[in-house]
Amino acid sequence: MSLSVSRRLAAVTAFAVAGLFAATTPAALAAPTAVAAAPTPPDIPLANVKAHLTQLSTIAANNGGNRAHGRTGYKASIDYVKAKLDAAGFTTTLQTFTSSGATGYNLIADWPGGDPNSVLMAGAHLDSVSSGAGINDNGSGSAAVLETALAVSRAGLQPTKHLRFGWWGAEELGLVGSKYYVNNLPAAERAKFSGYLNFDMIGSPNPGYFVYDDDPTIEQTFKNYYAGLGVPTEIETEGDGRSDHASFKNVGIPVGGLFTGASNSKSSAQAQKWGGTAGQAFDRCYHSSCDNTANINDTALDRNSDAVAYAIWTLGAATPVPPGPSFENTADVNIPDSPAAAVNSPVTVSGVAGNAPATTKVDVNIVHTYRGDLVVDLVAPDGTVYNLHNRSGGSADNLVQSYTVNASAEVANGTWNLRVRDAAAQDVGYVNSWKITF
């Protein structure tokens, strides 16, 4: 990436951090309290990322042609990444599990410092399928996350949040490694996550530029990065629920990430705005033996590697949600089908001095057959409305999400309502629970 692009991204970063939480706050409300600009995200050297891919390719070649779960190539891949992180000053943990009769491994790396009650994690799966070396799927994500972690070390970064990185095993067998990790996290530890960022296939040879739309703050961060490049993005749908972010999302942790496409074909409109070949798969070598070092688009890998760092630097410097008191309503509230009126689920807050913080956290758990029908608002005691969700997410079901709201103009004590309306017919659901944290 050229110096001029880095300067453009630095400018976008300053705006993104200052208004990071504005995405979930109505425009008519006061802006969030200003925060100091984050350090400028680095330009991740493409050559370094590709050097990691070369190492993974060599590991596969020396171990039967793949890096699959239960094979020697996977353990050698873990050992390679771990050695790099140990030398860079990370605290690494090798987590073991069993799947399909073989031992699997997750690698967790913690960077010292940051708020232990506000954890930002980035991860990628390190295993390949048995038919090939898996250089795009998912050497690309693994290498970019590794090089970003090493960049954190080189910069001596001192983020506000605690940074954690993960490389997952047995993803190709059904997200086994990441499920094992989150299922073995105590509830109190899960609650400390401010977000999990997933990078699975970010160097596809006929690339698209797809952004996960699960968490609005994380999504907007990646969109800000791409706005700085002048590159349009689309919502990621091909891999929705099929990669390791799903393990985190299913336990209520906010998630986001990037993707350049797998076996789906690029449309003519996509080829017009992104280049490449219409009517051809984003990755013709998906899950095949030809997923080797030639199966990488350097421009996509370069952009997305820089995007990983941009998100870590930007979100890692964001104001953490304070671990203040929480108030919850766990009673089920039926959501009638459109055109019925909205329903409310109330929470009465007491004993909190002064106003709500600028980083008020709202956790929502709604069971619904089509979340693209839902309009969800937080209604303050004085009637002020903060929109949380406005018919996004397409055909996916359920809405399990955390939102950060600048409610600093509101007195904390009183009755807050989660207001939910079904805006289109033929789908049903209910509010399972929701929680507000000050």
C-alpha positions in Angstrom: 0.0 0.0 0.0 1.3 3.4 -1.0 2.2 6.2 1.5 -0.6 8.3 0.2 -3.2 5.6 1.0 -1.8 5.3 4.5 -2.2 9.0 5.0 -5.8 8.8 3.8 -6.4 5.9 6.3 -4.9 7.9 9.1 -7.4 10.7 8.4 -10.3 8.2 8.3 -9.0 6.6 11.6 -9.2 9.9 13.4 -12.8 10.5 12.4 -13.7 6.8 13.0 -12.5 6.8 16.7 -14.0 10.2 17.5 -17.4 9.0 16.2 -17.1 5.3 16.8 -20.3 5.0 18.6 -22.3 7.4 16.5 -23.4 4.6 14.2 -25.9 3.4 16.8 -27.1 6.9 17.9 -29.7 9.0 16.2 -28.3 12.0 14.4 -30.5 14.4 16.4 -28.8 13.4 19.6 -25.7 14.9 21.1 -22.4 13.5 19.7 -20.4 11.2 21.9 -17.8 12.6 24.2 -14.6 13.2 22.2 -11.8 10.6 22.7 -8.2 10.8 21.9 -7.3 9.7 18.4 -5.8 6.2 18.1 -2.2 5.7 16.9 -2.0 5.5 13.2 -2.6 1.9 12.0 0.5 0.5 10.2 0.8 -0.6 6.6 1.2 -4.3 6.9 3.9 -5.4 4.6 2.5 -7.7 1.9 5.9 -9.4 1.6 5.7 -10.5 5.3 2.2 -11.9 4.9 3.3 -13.8 1.8 6.4 -15.1 3.6 4.1 -16.7 6.2 2.1 -18.3 3.3 5.3 -19.7 1.8 6.1 -21.3 5.2 2.6 -22.8 5.4 3.0 -24.1 1.9 6.4 -25.7 2.7 4.9 -27.2 5.9 2.1 -28.8 3.8 4.6 -30.1 1.2 6.7 -31.7 3.9 3.7 -33.3 5.6 1.7 -35.2 3.0 0.4 -32.1 1.1 -2.0 -30.6 3.6 -2.4 -29.0 7.0 -5.6 -30.8 8.0 -6.8 -31.6 11.6 -5.1 -34.6 13.0 -2.3 -34.5 10.5 1.3 -33.6 11.2 1.0 -30.6 8.9 -1.5 -28.9 11.2 0.7 -29.3 14.3 3.7 -28.0 12.4 1.6 -25.0 11.4 0.7 -24.3 15.0 4.3 -24.6 16.1 5.4 -22.1 13.4 2.9 -19.5 14.5 3.5 -20.0 18.2 7.3 -19.6 17.8 6.7 -16.2 16.1 4.4 -15.0 18.8 6.6 -16.2 21.7 9.5 -14.4 20.2 7.5 -11.2 19.9 6.5 -11.1 23.6 3.0 -12.6 23.5 1.7 -14.9 26.2 0.6 -18.0 24.3 -1.6 -20.8 25.3 -2.0 -24.1 23.4 -5.5 -25.5 23.9 -6.1 -29.2 23.1 -9.3 -31.0 22.2 -10.3 -34.2 20.5 -12.3 -34.5 17.3 -12.8 -37.5 15.0 -10.4 -39.5 17.1 -7.5 -37.1 16.8 -6.0 -34.4 18.9 -6.7 -30.8 17.8 -5.1 -27.6 18.8 -6.2 -24.0 19.3 -3.5 -21.3 19.8 -4.4 -18.3 21.9 -2.0 -15.3 22.1 -2.5 -12.4 24.6 -0.8 -9.0 24.3 0.2 -7.6 27.7 -1.9 -4.7 29.1 -5.2 -3.2 28.1 -8.5 -3.3 30.1 -9.0 -7.0 31.1 -12.7 -6.3 31.3 -12.8 -5.3 27.6 -11.2 -7.9 25.3 -10.9 -7.4 21.6 -10.0 -10.6 19.8 -9.1 -11.4 16.2 -8.8 -14.9 14.8 -8.6 -17.3 11.9 -8.7 -21.0 11.4 -5.3 -22.5 10.7 -6.4 -25.9 9.4 -6.8 -26.9 5.7 -8.9 -29.6 4.1 -7.1 -32.8 3.5 -7.0 -32.3 -0.3 -4.5 -29.4 -0.3 -2.3 -26.9 1.4 -5.2 -24.4 2.1 -3.2 -21.3 1.3 -6.3 -19.1 0.7 -8.5 -21.2 2.9 -7.3 -20.3 5.4 -3.6 -19.5 5.2 -4.6 -16.0 4.1 -6.5 -15.1 7.2 -4.1 -16.9 9.5 -1.1 -15.1 8.0 -2.7 -11.7 8.1 -3.7 -12.1 11.7 -0.2 -13.3 12.6 1.5 -10.4 10.9 -0.9 -7.9 12.5 0.0 -9.4 15.9 3.7 -9.0 15.1 3.0 -5.4 14.1 1.4 -4.8 17.5 4.7 -6.0 19.0 6.9 -3.9 16.7 4.9 -0.8 17.6 4.8 -1.5 21.3 1.1 -0.8 21.1 -0.6 0.2 24.3 -4.3 -0.1 23.4 -7.2 0.7 25.7 -8.6 -2.7 25.3 -6.9 -6.0 26.0 -5.9 -7.6 22.7 -6.1 -11.4 22.1 -5.5 -13.4 18.9 -6.6 -16.9 18.1 -5.8 -19.6 15.5 -8.5 -22.3 15.4 -8.2 -26.0 14.7 -10.7 -28.3 13.0 -12.8 -25.5 11.5 -13.2 -27.6 8.4 -14.9 -30.3 10.5 -17.6 -27.9 11.7 -16.0 -25.1 13.7 -14.8 -27.6 16.3 -11.9 -25.7 17.7 -13.6 -22.3 18.1 -16.7 -24.0 19.6 -14.5 -25.7 22.1 -12.9 -22.4 23.1 -16.1 -20.5 23.6 -17.9 -23.4 25.3 -15.0 -23.6 27.9 -15.1 -19.9 28.6 -16.9 -19.1 31.9 -19.8 -16.8 31.5 -17.9 -14.0 33.3 -15.1 -14.3 30.7 -17.5 -14.2 27.8 -19.0 -11.0 29.1 -15.6 -9.3 28.9 -15.5 -9.5 25.1 -16.1 -6.2 23.3 -15.8 -8.1 20.0 -14.4 -10.9 17.9 -13.1 -10.3 14.4 -12.9 -13.2 12.0 -10.7 -13.5 8.9 -11.5 -16.5 6.7 -10.4 -16.4 3.1 -9.2 -12.8 2.5 -7.0 -13.4 -0.6 -9.3 -15.1 -3.1 -7.9 -15.0 -6.7 -11.1 -13.5 -8.2 -11.9 -11.4 -5.1 -14.9 -9.6 -3.8 -14.8 -7.2 -0.8 -17.4 -8.5 1.7 -17.9 -7.1 5.2 -19.8 -9.0 8.0 -23.0 -7.1 9.0 -23.4 -8.7 12.5 -22.3 -5.8 14.7 -22.9 -2.2 13.5 -19.8 -0.7 15.2 -17.4 -3.4 13.8 -19.1 -3.3 10.4 -18.7 0.5 10.2 -15.0 0.3 11.2 -14.3 -1.9 8.1 -16.5 0.3 5.9 -14.5 3.3 7.1 -11.3 1.6 6.1 -12.6 0.8 2.6 -14.1 4.2 2.2 -10.5 5.5 2.7 -9.4 3.3 -0.3 -12.4 4.2 -2.4 -13.4 0.6 -2.7 -17.1 -0.4 -2.5 -18.1 -3.3 -0.2 -21.0 -5.6 0.0 -22.6 -7.5 3.0 -21.1 -10.9 3.4 -23.6 -13.7 3.0 -21.9 -16.7 1.4 -20.1 -17.7 4.6 -22.7 -16.5 7.1 -22.7 -18.9 10.0 -20.1 -21.2 8.3 -16.9 -19.9 9.9 -15.6 -19.4 13.4 -17.3 -16.1 14.1 -20.5 -18.2 14.5 -19.1 -19.8 17.6 -18.7 -16.4 19.3 -22.0 -15.0 17.9 -24.0 -17.9 19.3 -22.9 -17.0 22.8 -23.8 -13.3 22.5 -20.3 -11.9 21.6 -20.3 -9.1 19.0 -18.6 -10.3 15.8 -17.4 -8.9 12.5 -14.9 -9.7 9.8 -13.9 -9.7 6.1 -14.2 -12.2 3.3 -13.2 -12.3 -0.4 -15.5 -15.1 -1.6 -15.4 -18.9 -2.0 -17.3 -21.1 -4.5 -20.0 -18.5 -5.4 -19.7 -16.9 -8.8 -18.8 -13.2 -9.3 -21.7 -11.3 -11.0 -21.2 -8.9 -13.8 -22.0 -6.0 -11.5 -19.4 -7.2 -9.1 -16.8 -7.6 -11.8 -17.6 -4.1 -13.0 -16.9 -2.5 -9.6 -14.1 -4.8 -8.3 -12.5 -6.1 -11.5 -11.9 -9.8 -12.1 -13.9 -12.3 -14.1 -17.7 -12.4 -14.1 -19.3 -15.8 -14.1 -16.3 -17.3 -12.4 -16.0 -18.4 -8.8 -14.3 -16.0 -6.4 -12.0 -19.0 -5.6 -12.0 -21.7 -8.2 -9.6 -23.7 -6.0 -11.8 -23.7 -2.9 -11.3 -26.9 -1.0 -9.1 -28.2 -3.8 -5.5 -29.3 -4.3 -4.8 -26.1 -6.4 -5.3 -23.9 -3.3 -1.6 -23.2 -3.2 0.6 -20.0 -3.2 -0.5 -19.3 -6.8 -4.1 -19.1 -5.6 -3.8 -15.6 -4.0 -4.7 -12.2 -5.3 -2.0 -9.9 -3.9 -4.1 -6.7 -4.0 -6.9 -8.3 -2.0 -4.5 -9.8 0.5 -2.7 -6.5 0.9 -5.8 -4.5 1.4 -7.4 -7.0 3.8 -4.2 -7.4 5.8 -4.1 -3.6 6.3 -7.8 -3.8 7.2 -7.0 -6.3 10.0 -4.5 -3.9 11.5 -6.8 -0.9 10.9 -9.6 -2.6 12.9 -7.3 -3.7 15.7 -5.7 -0.2 16.1 -9.1 1.6 15.8 -11.3 -0.7 17.9 -8.5 -1.4 20.4 -8.3 2.3 21.2 -12.0 2.8 21.5 -13.5 3.7 24.9 -14.3 0.4 26.6 -17.8 -0.4 28.0 -17.5 0.2 31.8 -18.1 -2.9 33.9 -21.0 -1.1 35.7 -24.3 -2.5 37.0 -26.5 -4.4 34.7 -30.3 -4.7 34.7 -32.1 -7.5 32.7 -35.5 -8.7 31.7 -35.6 -12.4 31.0 -39.4 -12.7 30.5 -40.5 -13.8 27.0 -42.4 -11.1 25.1 -44.3 -12.3 22.0 -43.6 -10.2 18.8 -46.8 -10.2 16.8 -46.6 -10.4 13.0 -46.9 -7.2 10.9 -49.0 -5.0 10.8 -49.4 -5.3 14.6 -48.1 -2.6 16.9 -44.7 -2.7 18.5 -44.2 -4.5 21.8 -42.2 -3.3 24.8 -40.0 -5.2 27.3 -39.3 -2.9 30.3 -36.3 -2.8 32.6 -36.5 -0.6 35.8 -33.1 0.9 36.7 -32.4 2.1 40.2 -29.5 3.0 42.4 -27.3 4.3 39.5 -26.0 7.8 40.2 -26.3 10.5 37.5 -26.6 10.0 33.8 -26.0 6.9 31.7 -22.5 6.6 30.2 -21.6 7.4 26.7 -20.9 3.7 26.3 -24.1 2.3 27.6 -24.2 -1.4 26.5 -27.4 -3.1 25.4 -27.5 -6.9 24.9 -30.4 -8.2 22.9 -31.5 -11.8 22.5 -34.5 -12.1 20.1 -35.7 -15.4 18.7 -37.3 -14.7 15.3 -37.6 -16.5 11.9 -36.5 -13.5 9.9 -34.5 -10.8 11.6 -34.6 -8.6 8.4 -38.2 -7.9 9.5 -37.3 -6.4 12.8 -37.0 -2.8 14.0 -35.5 -2.6 17.5 -35.2 0.5 19.6 -34.0 1.4 23.1 -36.4 3.8 24.6 -35.1 5.9 27.5 -37.2 6.8 30.6 -38.0 10.3 29.1 -39.1 8.7 25.8 -36.0 9.4 23.8 -35.5 6.7 21.1 -32.2 5.1 20.2 -32.5 2.8 17.1 -30.5 -0.4 17.5 -31.5 -2.5 14.6 -33.4 -1.5 11.5 -34.3 -4.5 9.3 -30.8 -5.5 8.5 -29.3 -9.0 8.3 -31.4 -10.3 5.4 -32.9 -13.8 5.7 -30.9 -14.8 8.8 -32.9 -15.8 11.8 -32.6 -14.6 15.4 -31.0 -11.4 16.7 -28.4 -12.0 19.3 -26.3 -8.8 19.5 -24.6 -6.2 21.7 -24.9 -2.5 21.0 -23.1 0.5 22.4 -25.3 3.6 22.8 -24.3 7.1 23.7 -27.1 7.7 26.3 -25.1 10.2 28.3 -27.9 12.8 28.0 -30.3 10.4 29.9 -30.8 10.0 33.6 -29.9 6.4 34.3 -32.6 5.6 36.8 -36.1 4.9 35.6 -37.8 2.5 33.2 -36.1 1.7 30.0 -37.8 -0.2 27.3 -36.7 -2.5 24.5 -39.3 -1.7 21.8 -39.6 -4.3 18.9 -41.8 -4.1 15.8 -42.2 -6.7 13.1 -42.3 -4.6 9.9 -43.3 -7.3 7.3 -45.7 -10.2 7.3 -45.2 -14.0 7.6 -42.5 -14.3 10.2 -42.8 -14.6 14.0 -40.7 -14.6 17.1 -40.3 -13.3 20.7 -38.0 -11.3 22.8 -36.1 -13.9 24.8 -34.2 -11.4 27.0 -32.3 -8.2 27.0 -29.9 -6.4 29.3 -28.7 -2.8 29.8 -25.3 -2.2 31.4 -24.1 1.2 32.7 
